[in-house]
Amino acid sequence: IADGIITVYPFMGYEPVRPKAVQKYLTDEELQRLMTTPLHRQTLYLVRDMFLFSCFTGISYRDMRSLTKENLSLAEDGTWWIKSARQKTKIEFEIPLLDLPLQILKKYSDAVSDNRLLPMYCNSNMNLYLKEIARICNINRPLVFHTSRHYRLFFSLKMNSLRRSIS
């Protein structure tokens, strides 16, 4: 148009068909199934626990691998916190630990050497085991470790909207 080759914008009135967005977070019902379905191997229980820890803290796989006992701190009100910095961005974070993540930390407190908090497999193995867990729990979509972080975001948004509706 600017060069005079064409006189009308050729895409005027055109609306591209957008692909349907894929839901990345677990629903409450899927999370409940994931938490309560019996598994047949100890390895799967460990992977599920690590996934749930990430769901309820929002901490990424990479950051969970590097957590040590020095990252735990007890506040004056008795609340346990994880304080660290993202490996990817170096931005510091502080996360209060809810009951479930605390139980997971206690469960695996003696399972890890070299001062680490959690026994983590490599990410590809975690994702393979999560696919098996999803099949056992009848979750009919790909389940990878990163999905856990989306649940935390969804969980936070739900809690914020619930707080607004109460006040």
VMD Tcl script that draws the C-alpha trace (Angstrom):
set ca {
  {0.00 0.00 0.00}
  {2.79 2.45 0.95}
  {4.63 1.71 -2.31}
  {1.43 1.93 -4.39}
  {1.59 -1.72 -5.50}
  {-1.75 -2.56 -3.91}
  {-4.51 -0.16 -2.95}
  {-6.40 -2.08 -0.27}
  {-5.13 -3.97 2.77}
  {-5.63 -7.61 1.71}
  {-6.47 -8.93 5.19}
  {-9.21 -6.43 6.02}
  {-12.11 -8.34 7.57}
  {-10.14 -11.56 7.89}
  {-10.20 -13.24 11.30}
  {-7.85 -16.20 11.69}
  {-9.22 -19.32 13.34}
  {-7.47 -19.63 16.66}
  {-6.74 -23.09 18.03}
  {-8.56 -23.97 21.21}
  {-6.36 -23.34 24.25}
  {-5.12 -26.44 26.01}
  {-5.83 -26.53 29.73}
  {-2.46 -26.83 31.43}
  {-3.46 -27.03 35.07}
  {-5.01 -29.96 36.90}
  {-8.62 -29.62 37.94}
  {-9.50 -30.10 41.61}
  {-11.02 -33.48 40.77}
  {-7.89 -34.61 38.91}
  {-5.70 -33.48 41.78}
  {-7.89 -35.37 44.24}
  {-7.59 -38.54 42.15}
  {-3.85 -38.04 41.92}
  {-3.61 -37.69 45.70}
  {-5.82 -40.65 46.64}
  {-5.29 -43.32 43.98}
  {-3.21 -46.25 45.27}
  {-0.03 -46.84 43.29}
  {1.85 -50.11 42.85}
  {5.49 -49.00 43.24}
  {7.38 -46.95 45.81}
  {9.02 -44.99 43.00}
  {5.63 -43.75 41.84}
  {4.74 -42.61 45.36}
  {7.95 -40.58 45.54}
  {7.33 -38.98 42.14}
  {3.74 -38.18 43.11}
  {4.94 -36.59 46.36}
  {7.47 -34.40 44.52}
  {4.78 -33.38 42.02}
  {2.36 -32.51 44.84}
  {5.07 -30.54 46.65}
  {5.46 -28.43 43.52}
  {1.67 -28.09 43.13}
  {1.33 -26.61 46.61}
  {4.45 -24.44 46.58}
  {4.80 -23.45 42.92}
  {8.52 -24.26 43.04}
  {9.96 -25.44 39.73}
  {11.70 -28.77 39.19}
  {15.11 -27.13 38.86}
  {14.67 -25.08 42.03}
  {13.34 -28.08 43.99}
  {16.47 -30.05 43.08}
  {18.68 -27.42 44.62}
  {16.75 -26.88 47.88}
  {18.78 -27.55 51.01}
  {18.03 -27.43 54.73}
  {19.43 -23.89 54.78}
  {16.45 -22.82 52.64}
  {14.03 -23.69 55.46}
  {13.24 -21.10 58.10}
  {10.78 -20.92 60.97}
  {8.91 -17.64 61.45}
  {8.00 -16.24 64.86}
  {4.38 -17.33 64.38}
  {5.48 -20.97 63.90}
  {5.07 -21.04 60.12}
  {7.77 -22.80 58.11}
  {8.99 -20.98 55.01}
  {11.20 -21.85 52.07}
  {13.48 -18.97 51.13}
  {15.62 -19.19 48.05}
  {16.26 -17.63 44.64}
  {15.18 -18.91 41.23}
  {18.11 -20.46 39.41}
  {16.78 -19.19 36.09}
  {16.30 -15.51 37.03}
  {18.09 -15.16 40.40}
  {14.92 -13.53 41.78}
  {14.46 -14.32 45.46}
  {11.27 -15.95 46.72}
  {9.72 -16.80 50.07}
  {6.95 -19.40 50.25}
  {5.00 -20.39 53.36}
  {4.65 -24.16 53.64}
  {1.15 -25.54 53.87}
  {0.42 -28.82 55.66}
  {0.93 -31.13 52.67}
  {4.38 -29.82 51.66}
  {5.45 -30.00 55.32}
  {4.34 -33.62 55.53}
  {6.29 -34.41 52.36}
  {9.43 -32.77 53.78}
  {9.09 -34.79 56.98}
  {8.48 -38.01 55.05}
  {11.71 -37.64 53.07}
  {13.86 -35.89 55.69}
  {16.21 -38.88 56.00}
  {16.04 -40.01 52.38}
  {18.53 -37.53 50.97}
  {22.22 -37.07 51.62}
  {24.36 -33.95 51.11}
  {21.94 -31.62 52.95}
  {19.28 -31.64 50.20}
  {15.61 -31.39 51.16}
  {14.05 -33.63 48.53}
  {15.02 -36.81 46.66}
  {14.56 -35.88 43.02}
  {14.99 -38.07 39.94}
  {16.11 -36.53 36.67}
  {13.37 -34.58 34.91}
  {12.93 -37.04 32.04}
  {12.42 -39.93 34.48}
  {10.01 -37.85 36.56}
  {7.98 -37.14 33.42}
  {7.94 -40.82 32.41}
  {6.70 -41.83 35.85}
  {4.12 -39.02 35.82}
  {2.68 -40.36 32.57}
  {2.31 -43.75 34.24}
  {0.69 -42.15 37.29}
  {-1.71 -40.20 35.04}
  {-2.75 -43.45 33.34}
  {-3.34 -45.15 36.71}
  {-5.36 -42.13 37.95}
  {-7.41 -41.85 34.73}
  {-6.07 -38.40 33.88}
  {-6.50 -38.38 30.13}
  {-3.93 -35.82 29.05}
  {-0.18 -35.46 29.17}
  {1.12 -34.97 32.68}
  {4.61 -33.52 33.06}
  {6.33 -32.02 36.07}
  {5.84 -28.46 34.85}
  {2.05 -28.99 35.05}
  {2.39 -28.78 38.83}
  {3.40 -25.12 38.63}
  {0.26 -24.33 36.65}
  {-1.85 -25.89 39.39}
  {-0.30 -23.53 41.96}
  {-1.20 -20.55 39.77}
  {-4.76 -21.84 39.35}
  {-4.93 -22.57 43.10}
  {-3.71 -19.03 43.93}
  {-6.24 -17.43 41.58}
  {-9.06 -19.50 43.10}
  {-8.01 -18.58 46.65}
  {-7.78 -14.87 45.77}
  {-11.26 -14.89 44.22}
  {-12.59 -16.78 47.24}
  {-11.07 -14.19 49.61}
  {-12.63 -11.35 47.59}
  {-16.07 -13.01 47.68}
  {-15.83 -13.46 51.47}
  {-14.88 -9.84 52.18}
}
mol new
graphics top color blue
foreach p $ca { graphics top sphere $p radius 0.5 }
foreach p [lrange $ca 0 end-1] q [lrange $ca 1 end] { graphics top cylinder $p $q radius 0.2 }
display resetview
